[in-house]
Amino acid sequence: MSASSRDTTEFFDQLTNQVLALRVAAHQRLRPLGTEQLNRRPGYDKWSVGQCLEHLNILSGYYLPSVKARLKLAKAKGSSAGAKVSSGWLGRRFTNAIRHTDEPEELFKVPKQLAPTGVRLTGTVVEAFTRQLDELLRLLLLARQVDAGSVRVPSPLRPWLKLRLTDVLEMLIASYQAYMRQAEQALVTNATKPA
């Protein structure tokens, strides 16, 4: 399968809108939650809302600095945006797998380094998540200025695996969306369970 090509402006507008929607949802639905609501697990083998967010914060802590460094390097080398951006077949495959699952941690076994450890998380986990979203929005603005399809970002856990920046951004946002859905489901399930 060859690389797919999309309009640069439309691609980044779509990703930016998805991140903005996540930020609004986090602010409206998750920010008001108390400690008990953040930590209540819908089942023994299910993550709490706070654990979903902690996982995303850890994931962001690995990926966002790497993306930022690669963008800075591309800019320093004189990379400039074209009319089209491209993505690769492997990145599309990962992204589609993430988008089409209800329980993301069952799709890909979450490595220990990315697994949530908190059992008594506070509202700071929500604030950290919104800061990560803000940083991602800044990186999306920077990514518009370079040839994002030619920038390669190494996986923080498997540095030999280097994906196109376009794929990394899409996978990261798809992960955010999947775990936000899981967090929302935990809220709904917990609301119907007796305390």
Secondary structure, DSSP 4 states (H G I P E B T S, - for coil): -PPEEEEHHHHHHHHHHHHHHHHHHIIIIITT--HHHHH--SSTTS--HHHHHHHHHHHHHHHHHHHHHHHHHHHHTT----SEEEE-HHHHHHHHHHHT-S-HHHHTTPPGGGS---SS--THHHHHHHHHHHHHHHHHHHHTTS-TTT-EEE-SS-TT-EEEHHHHHHHHHHHHHHHHHHHHHHHHHHHHS--
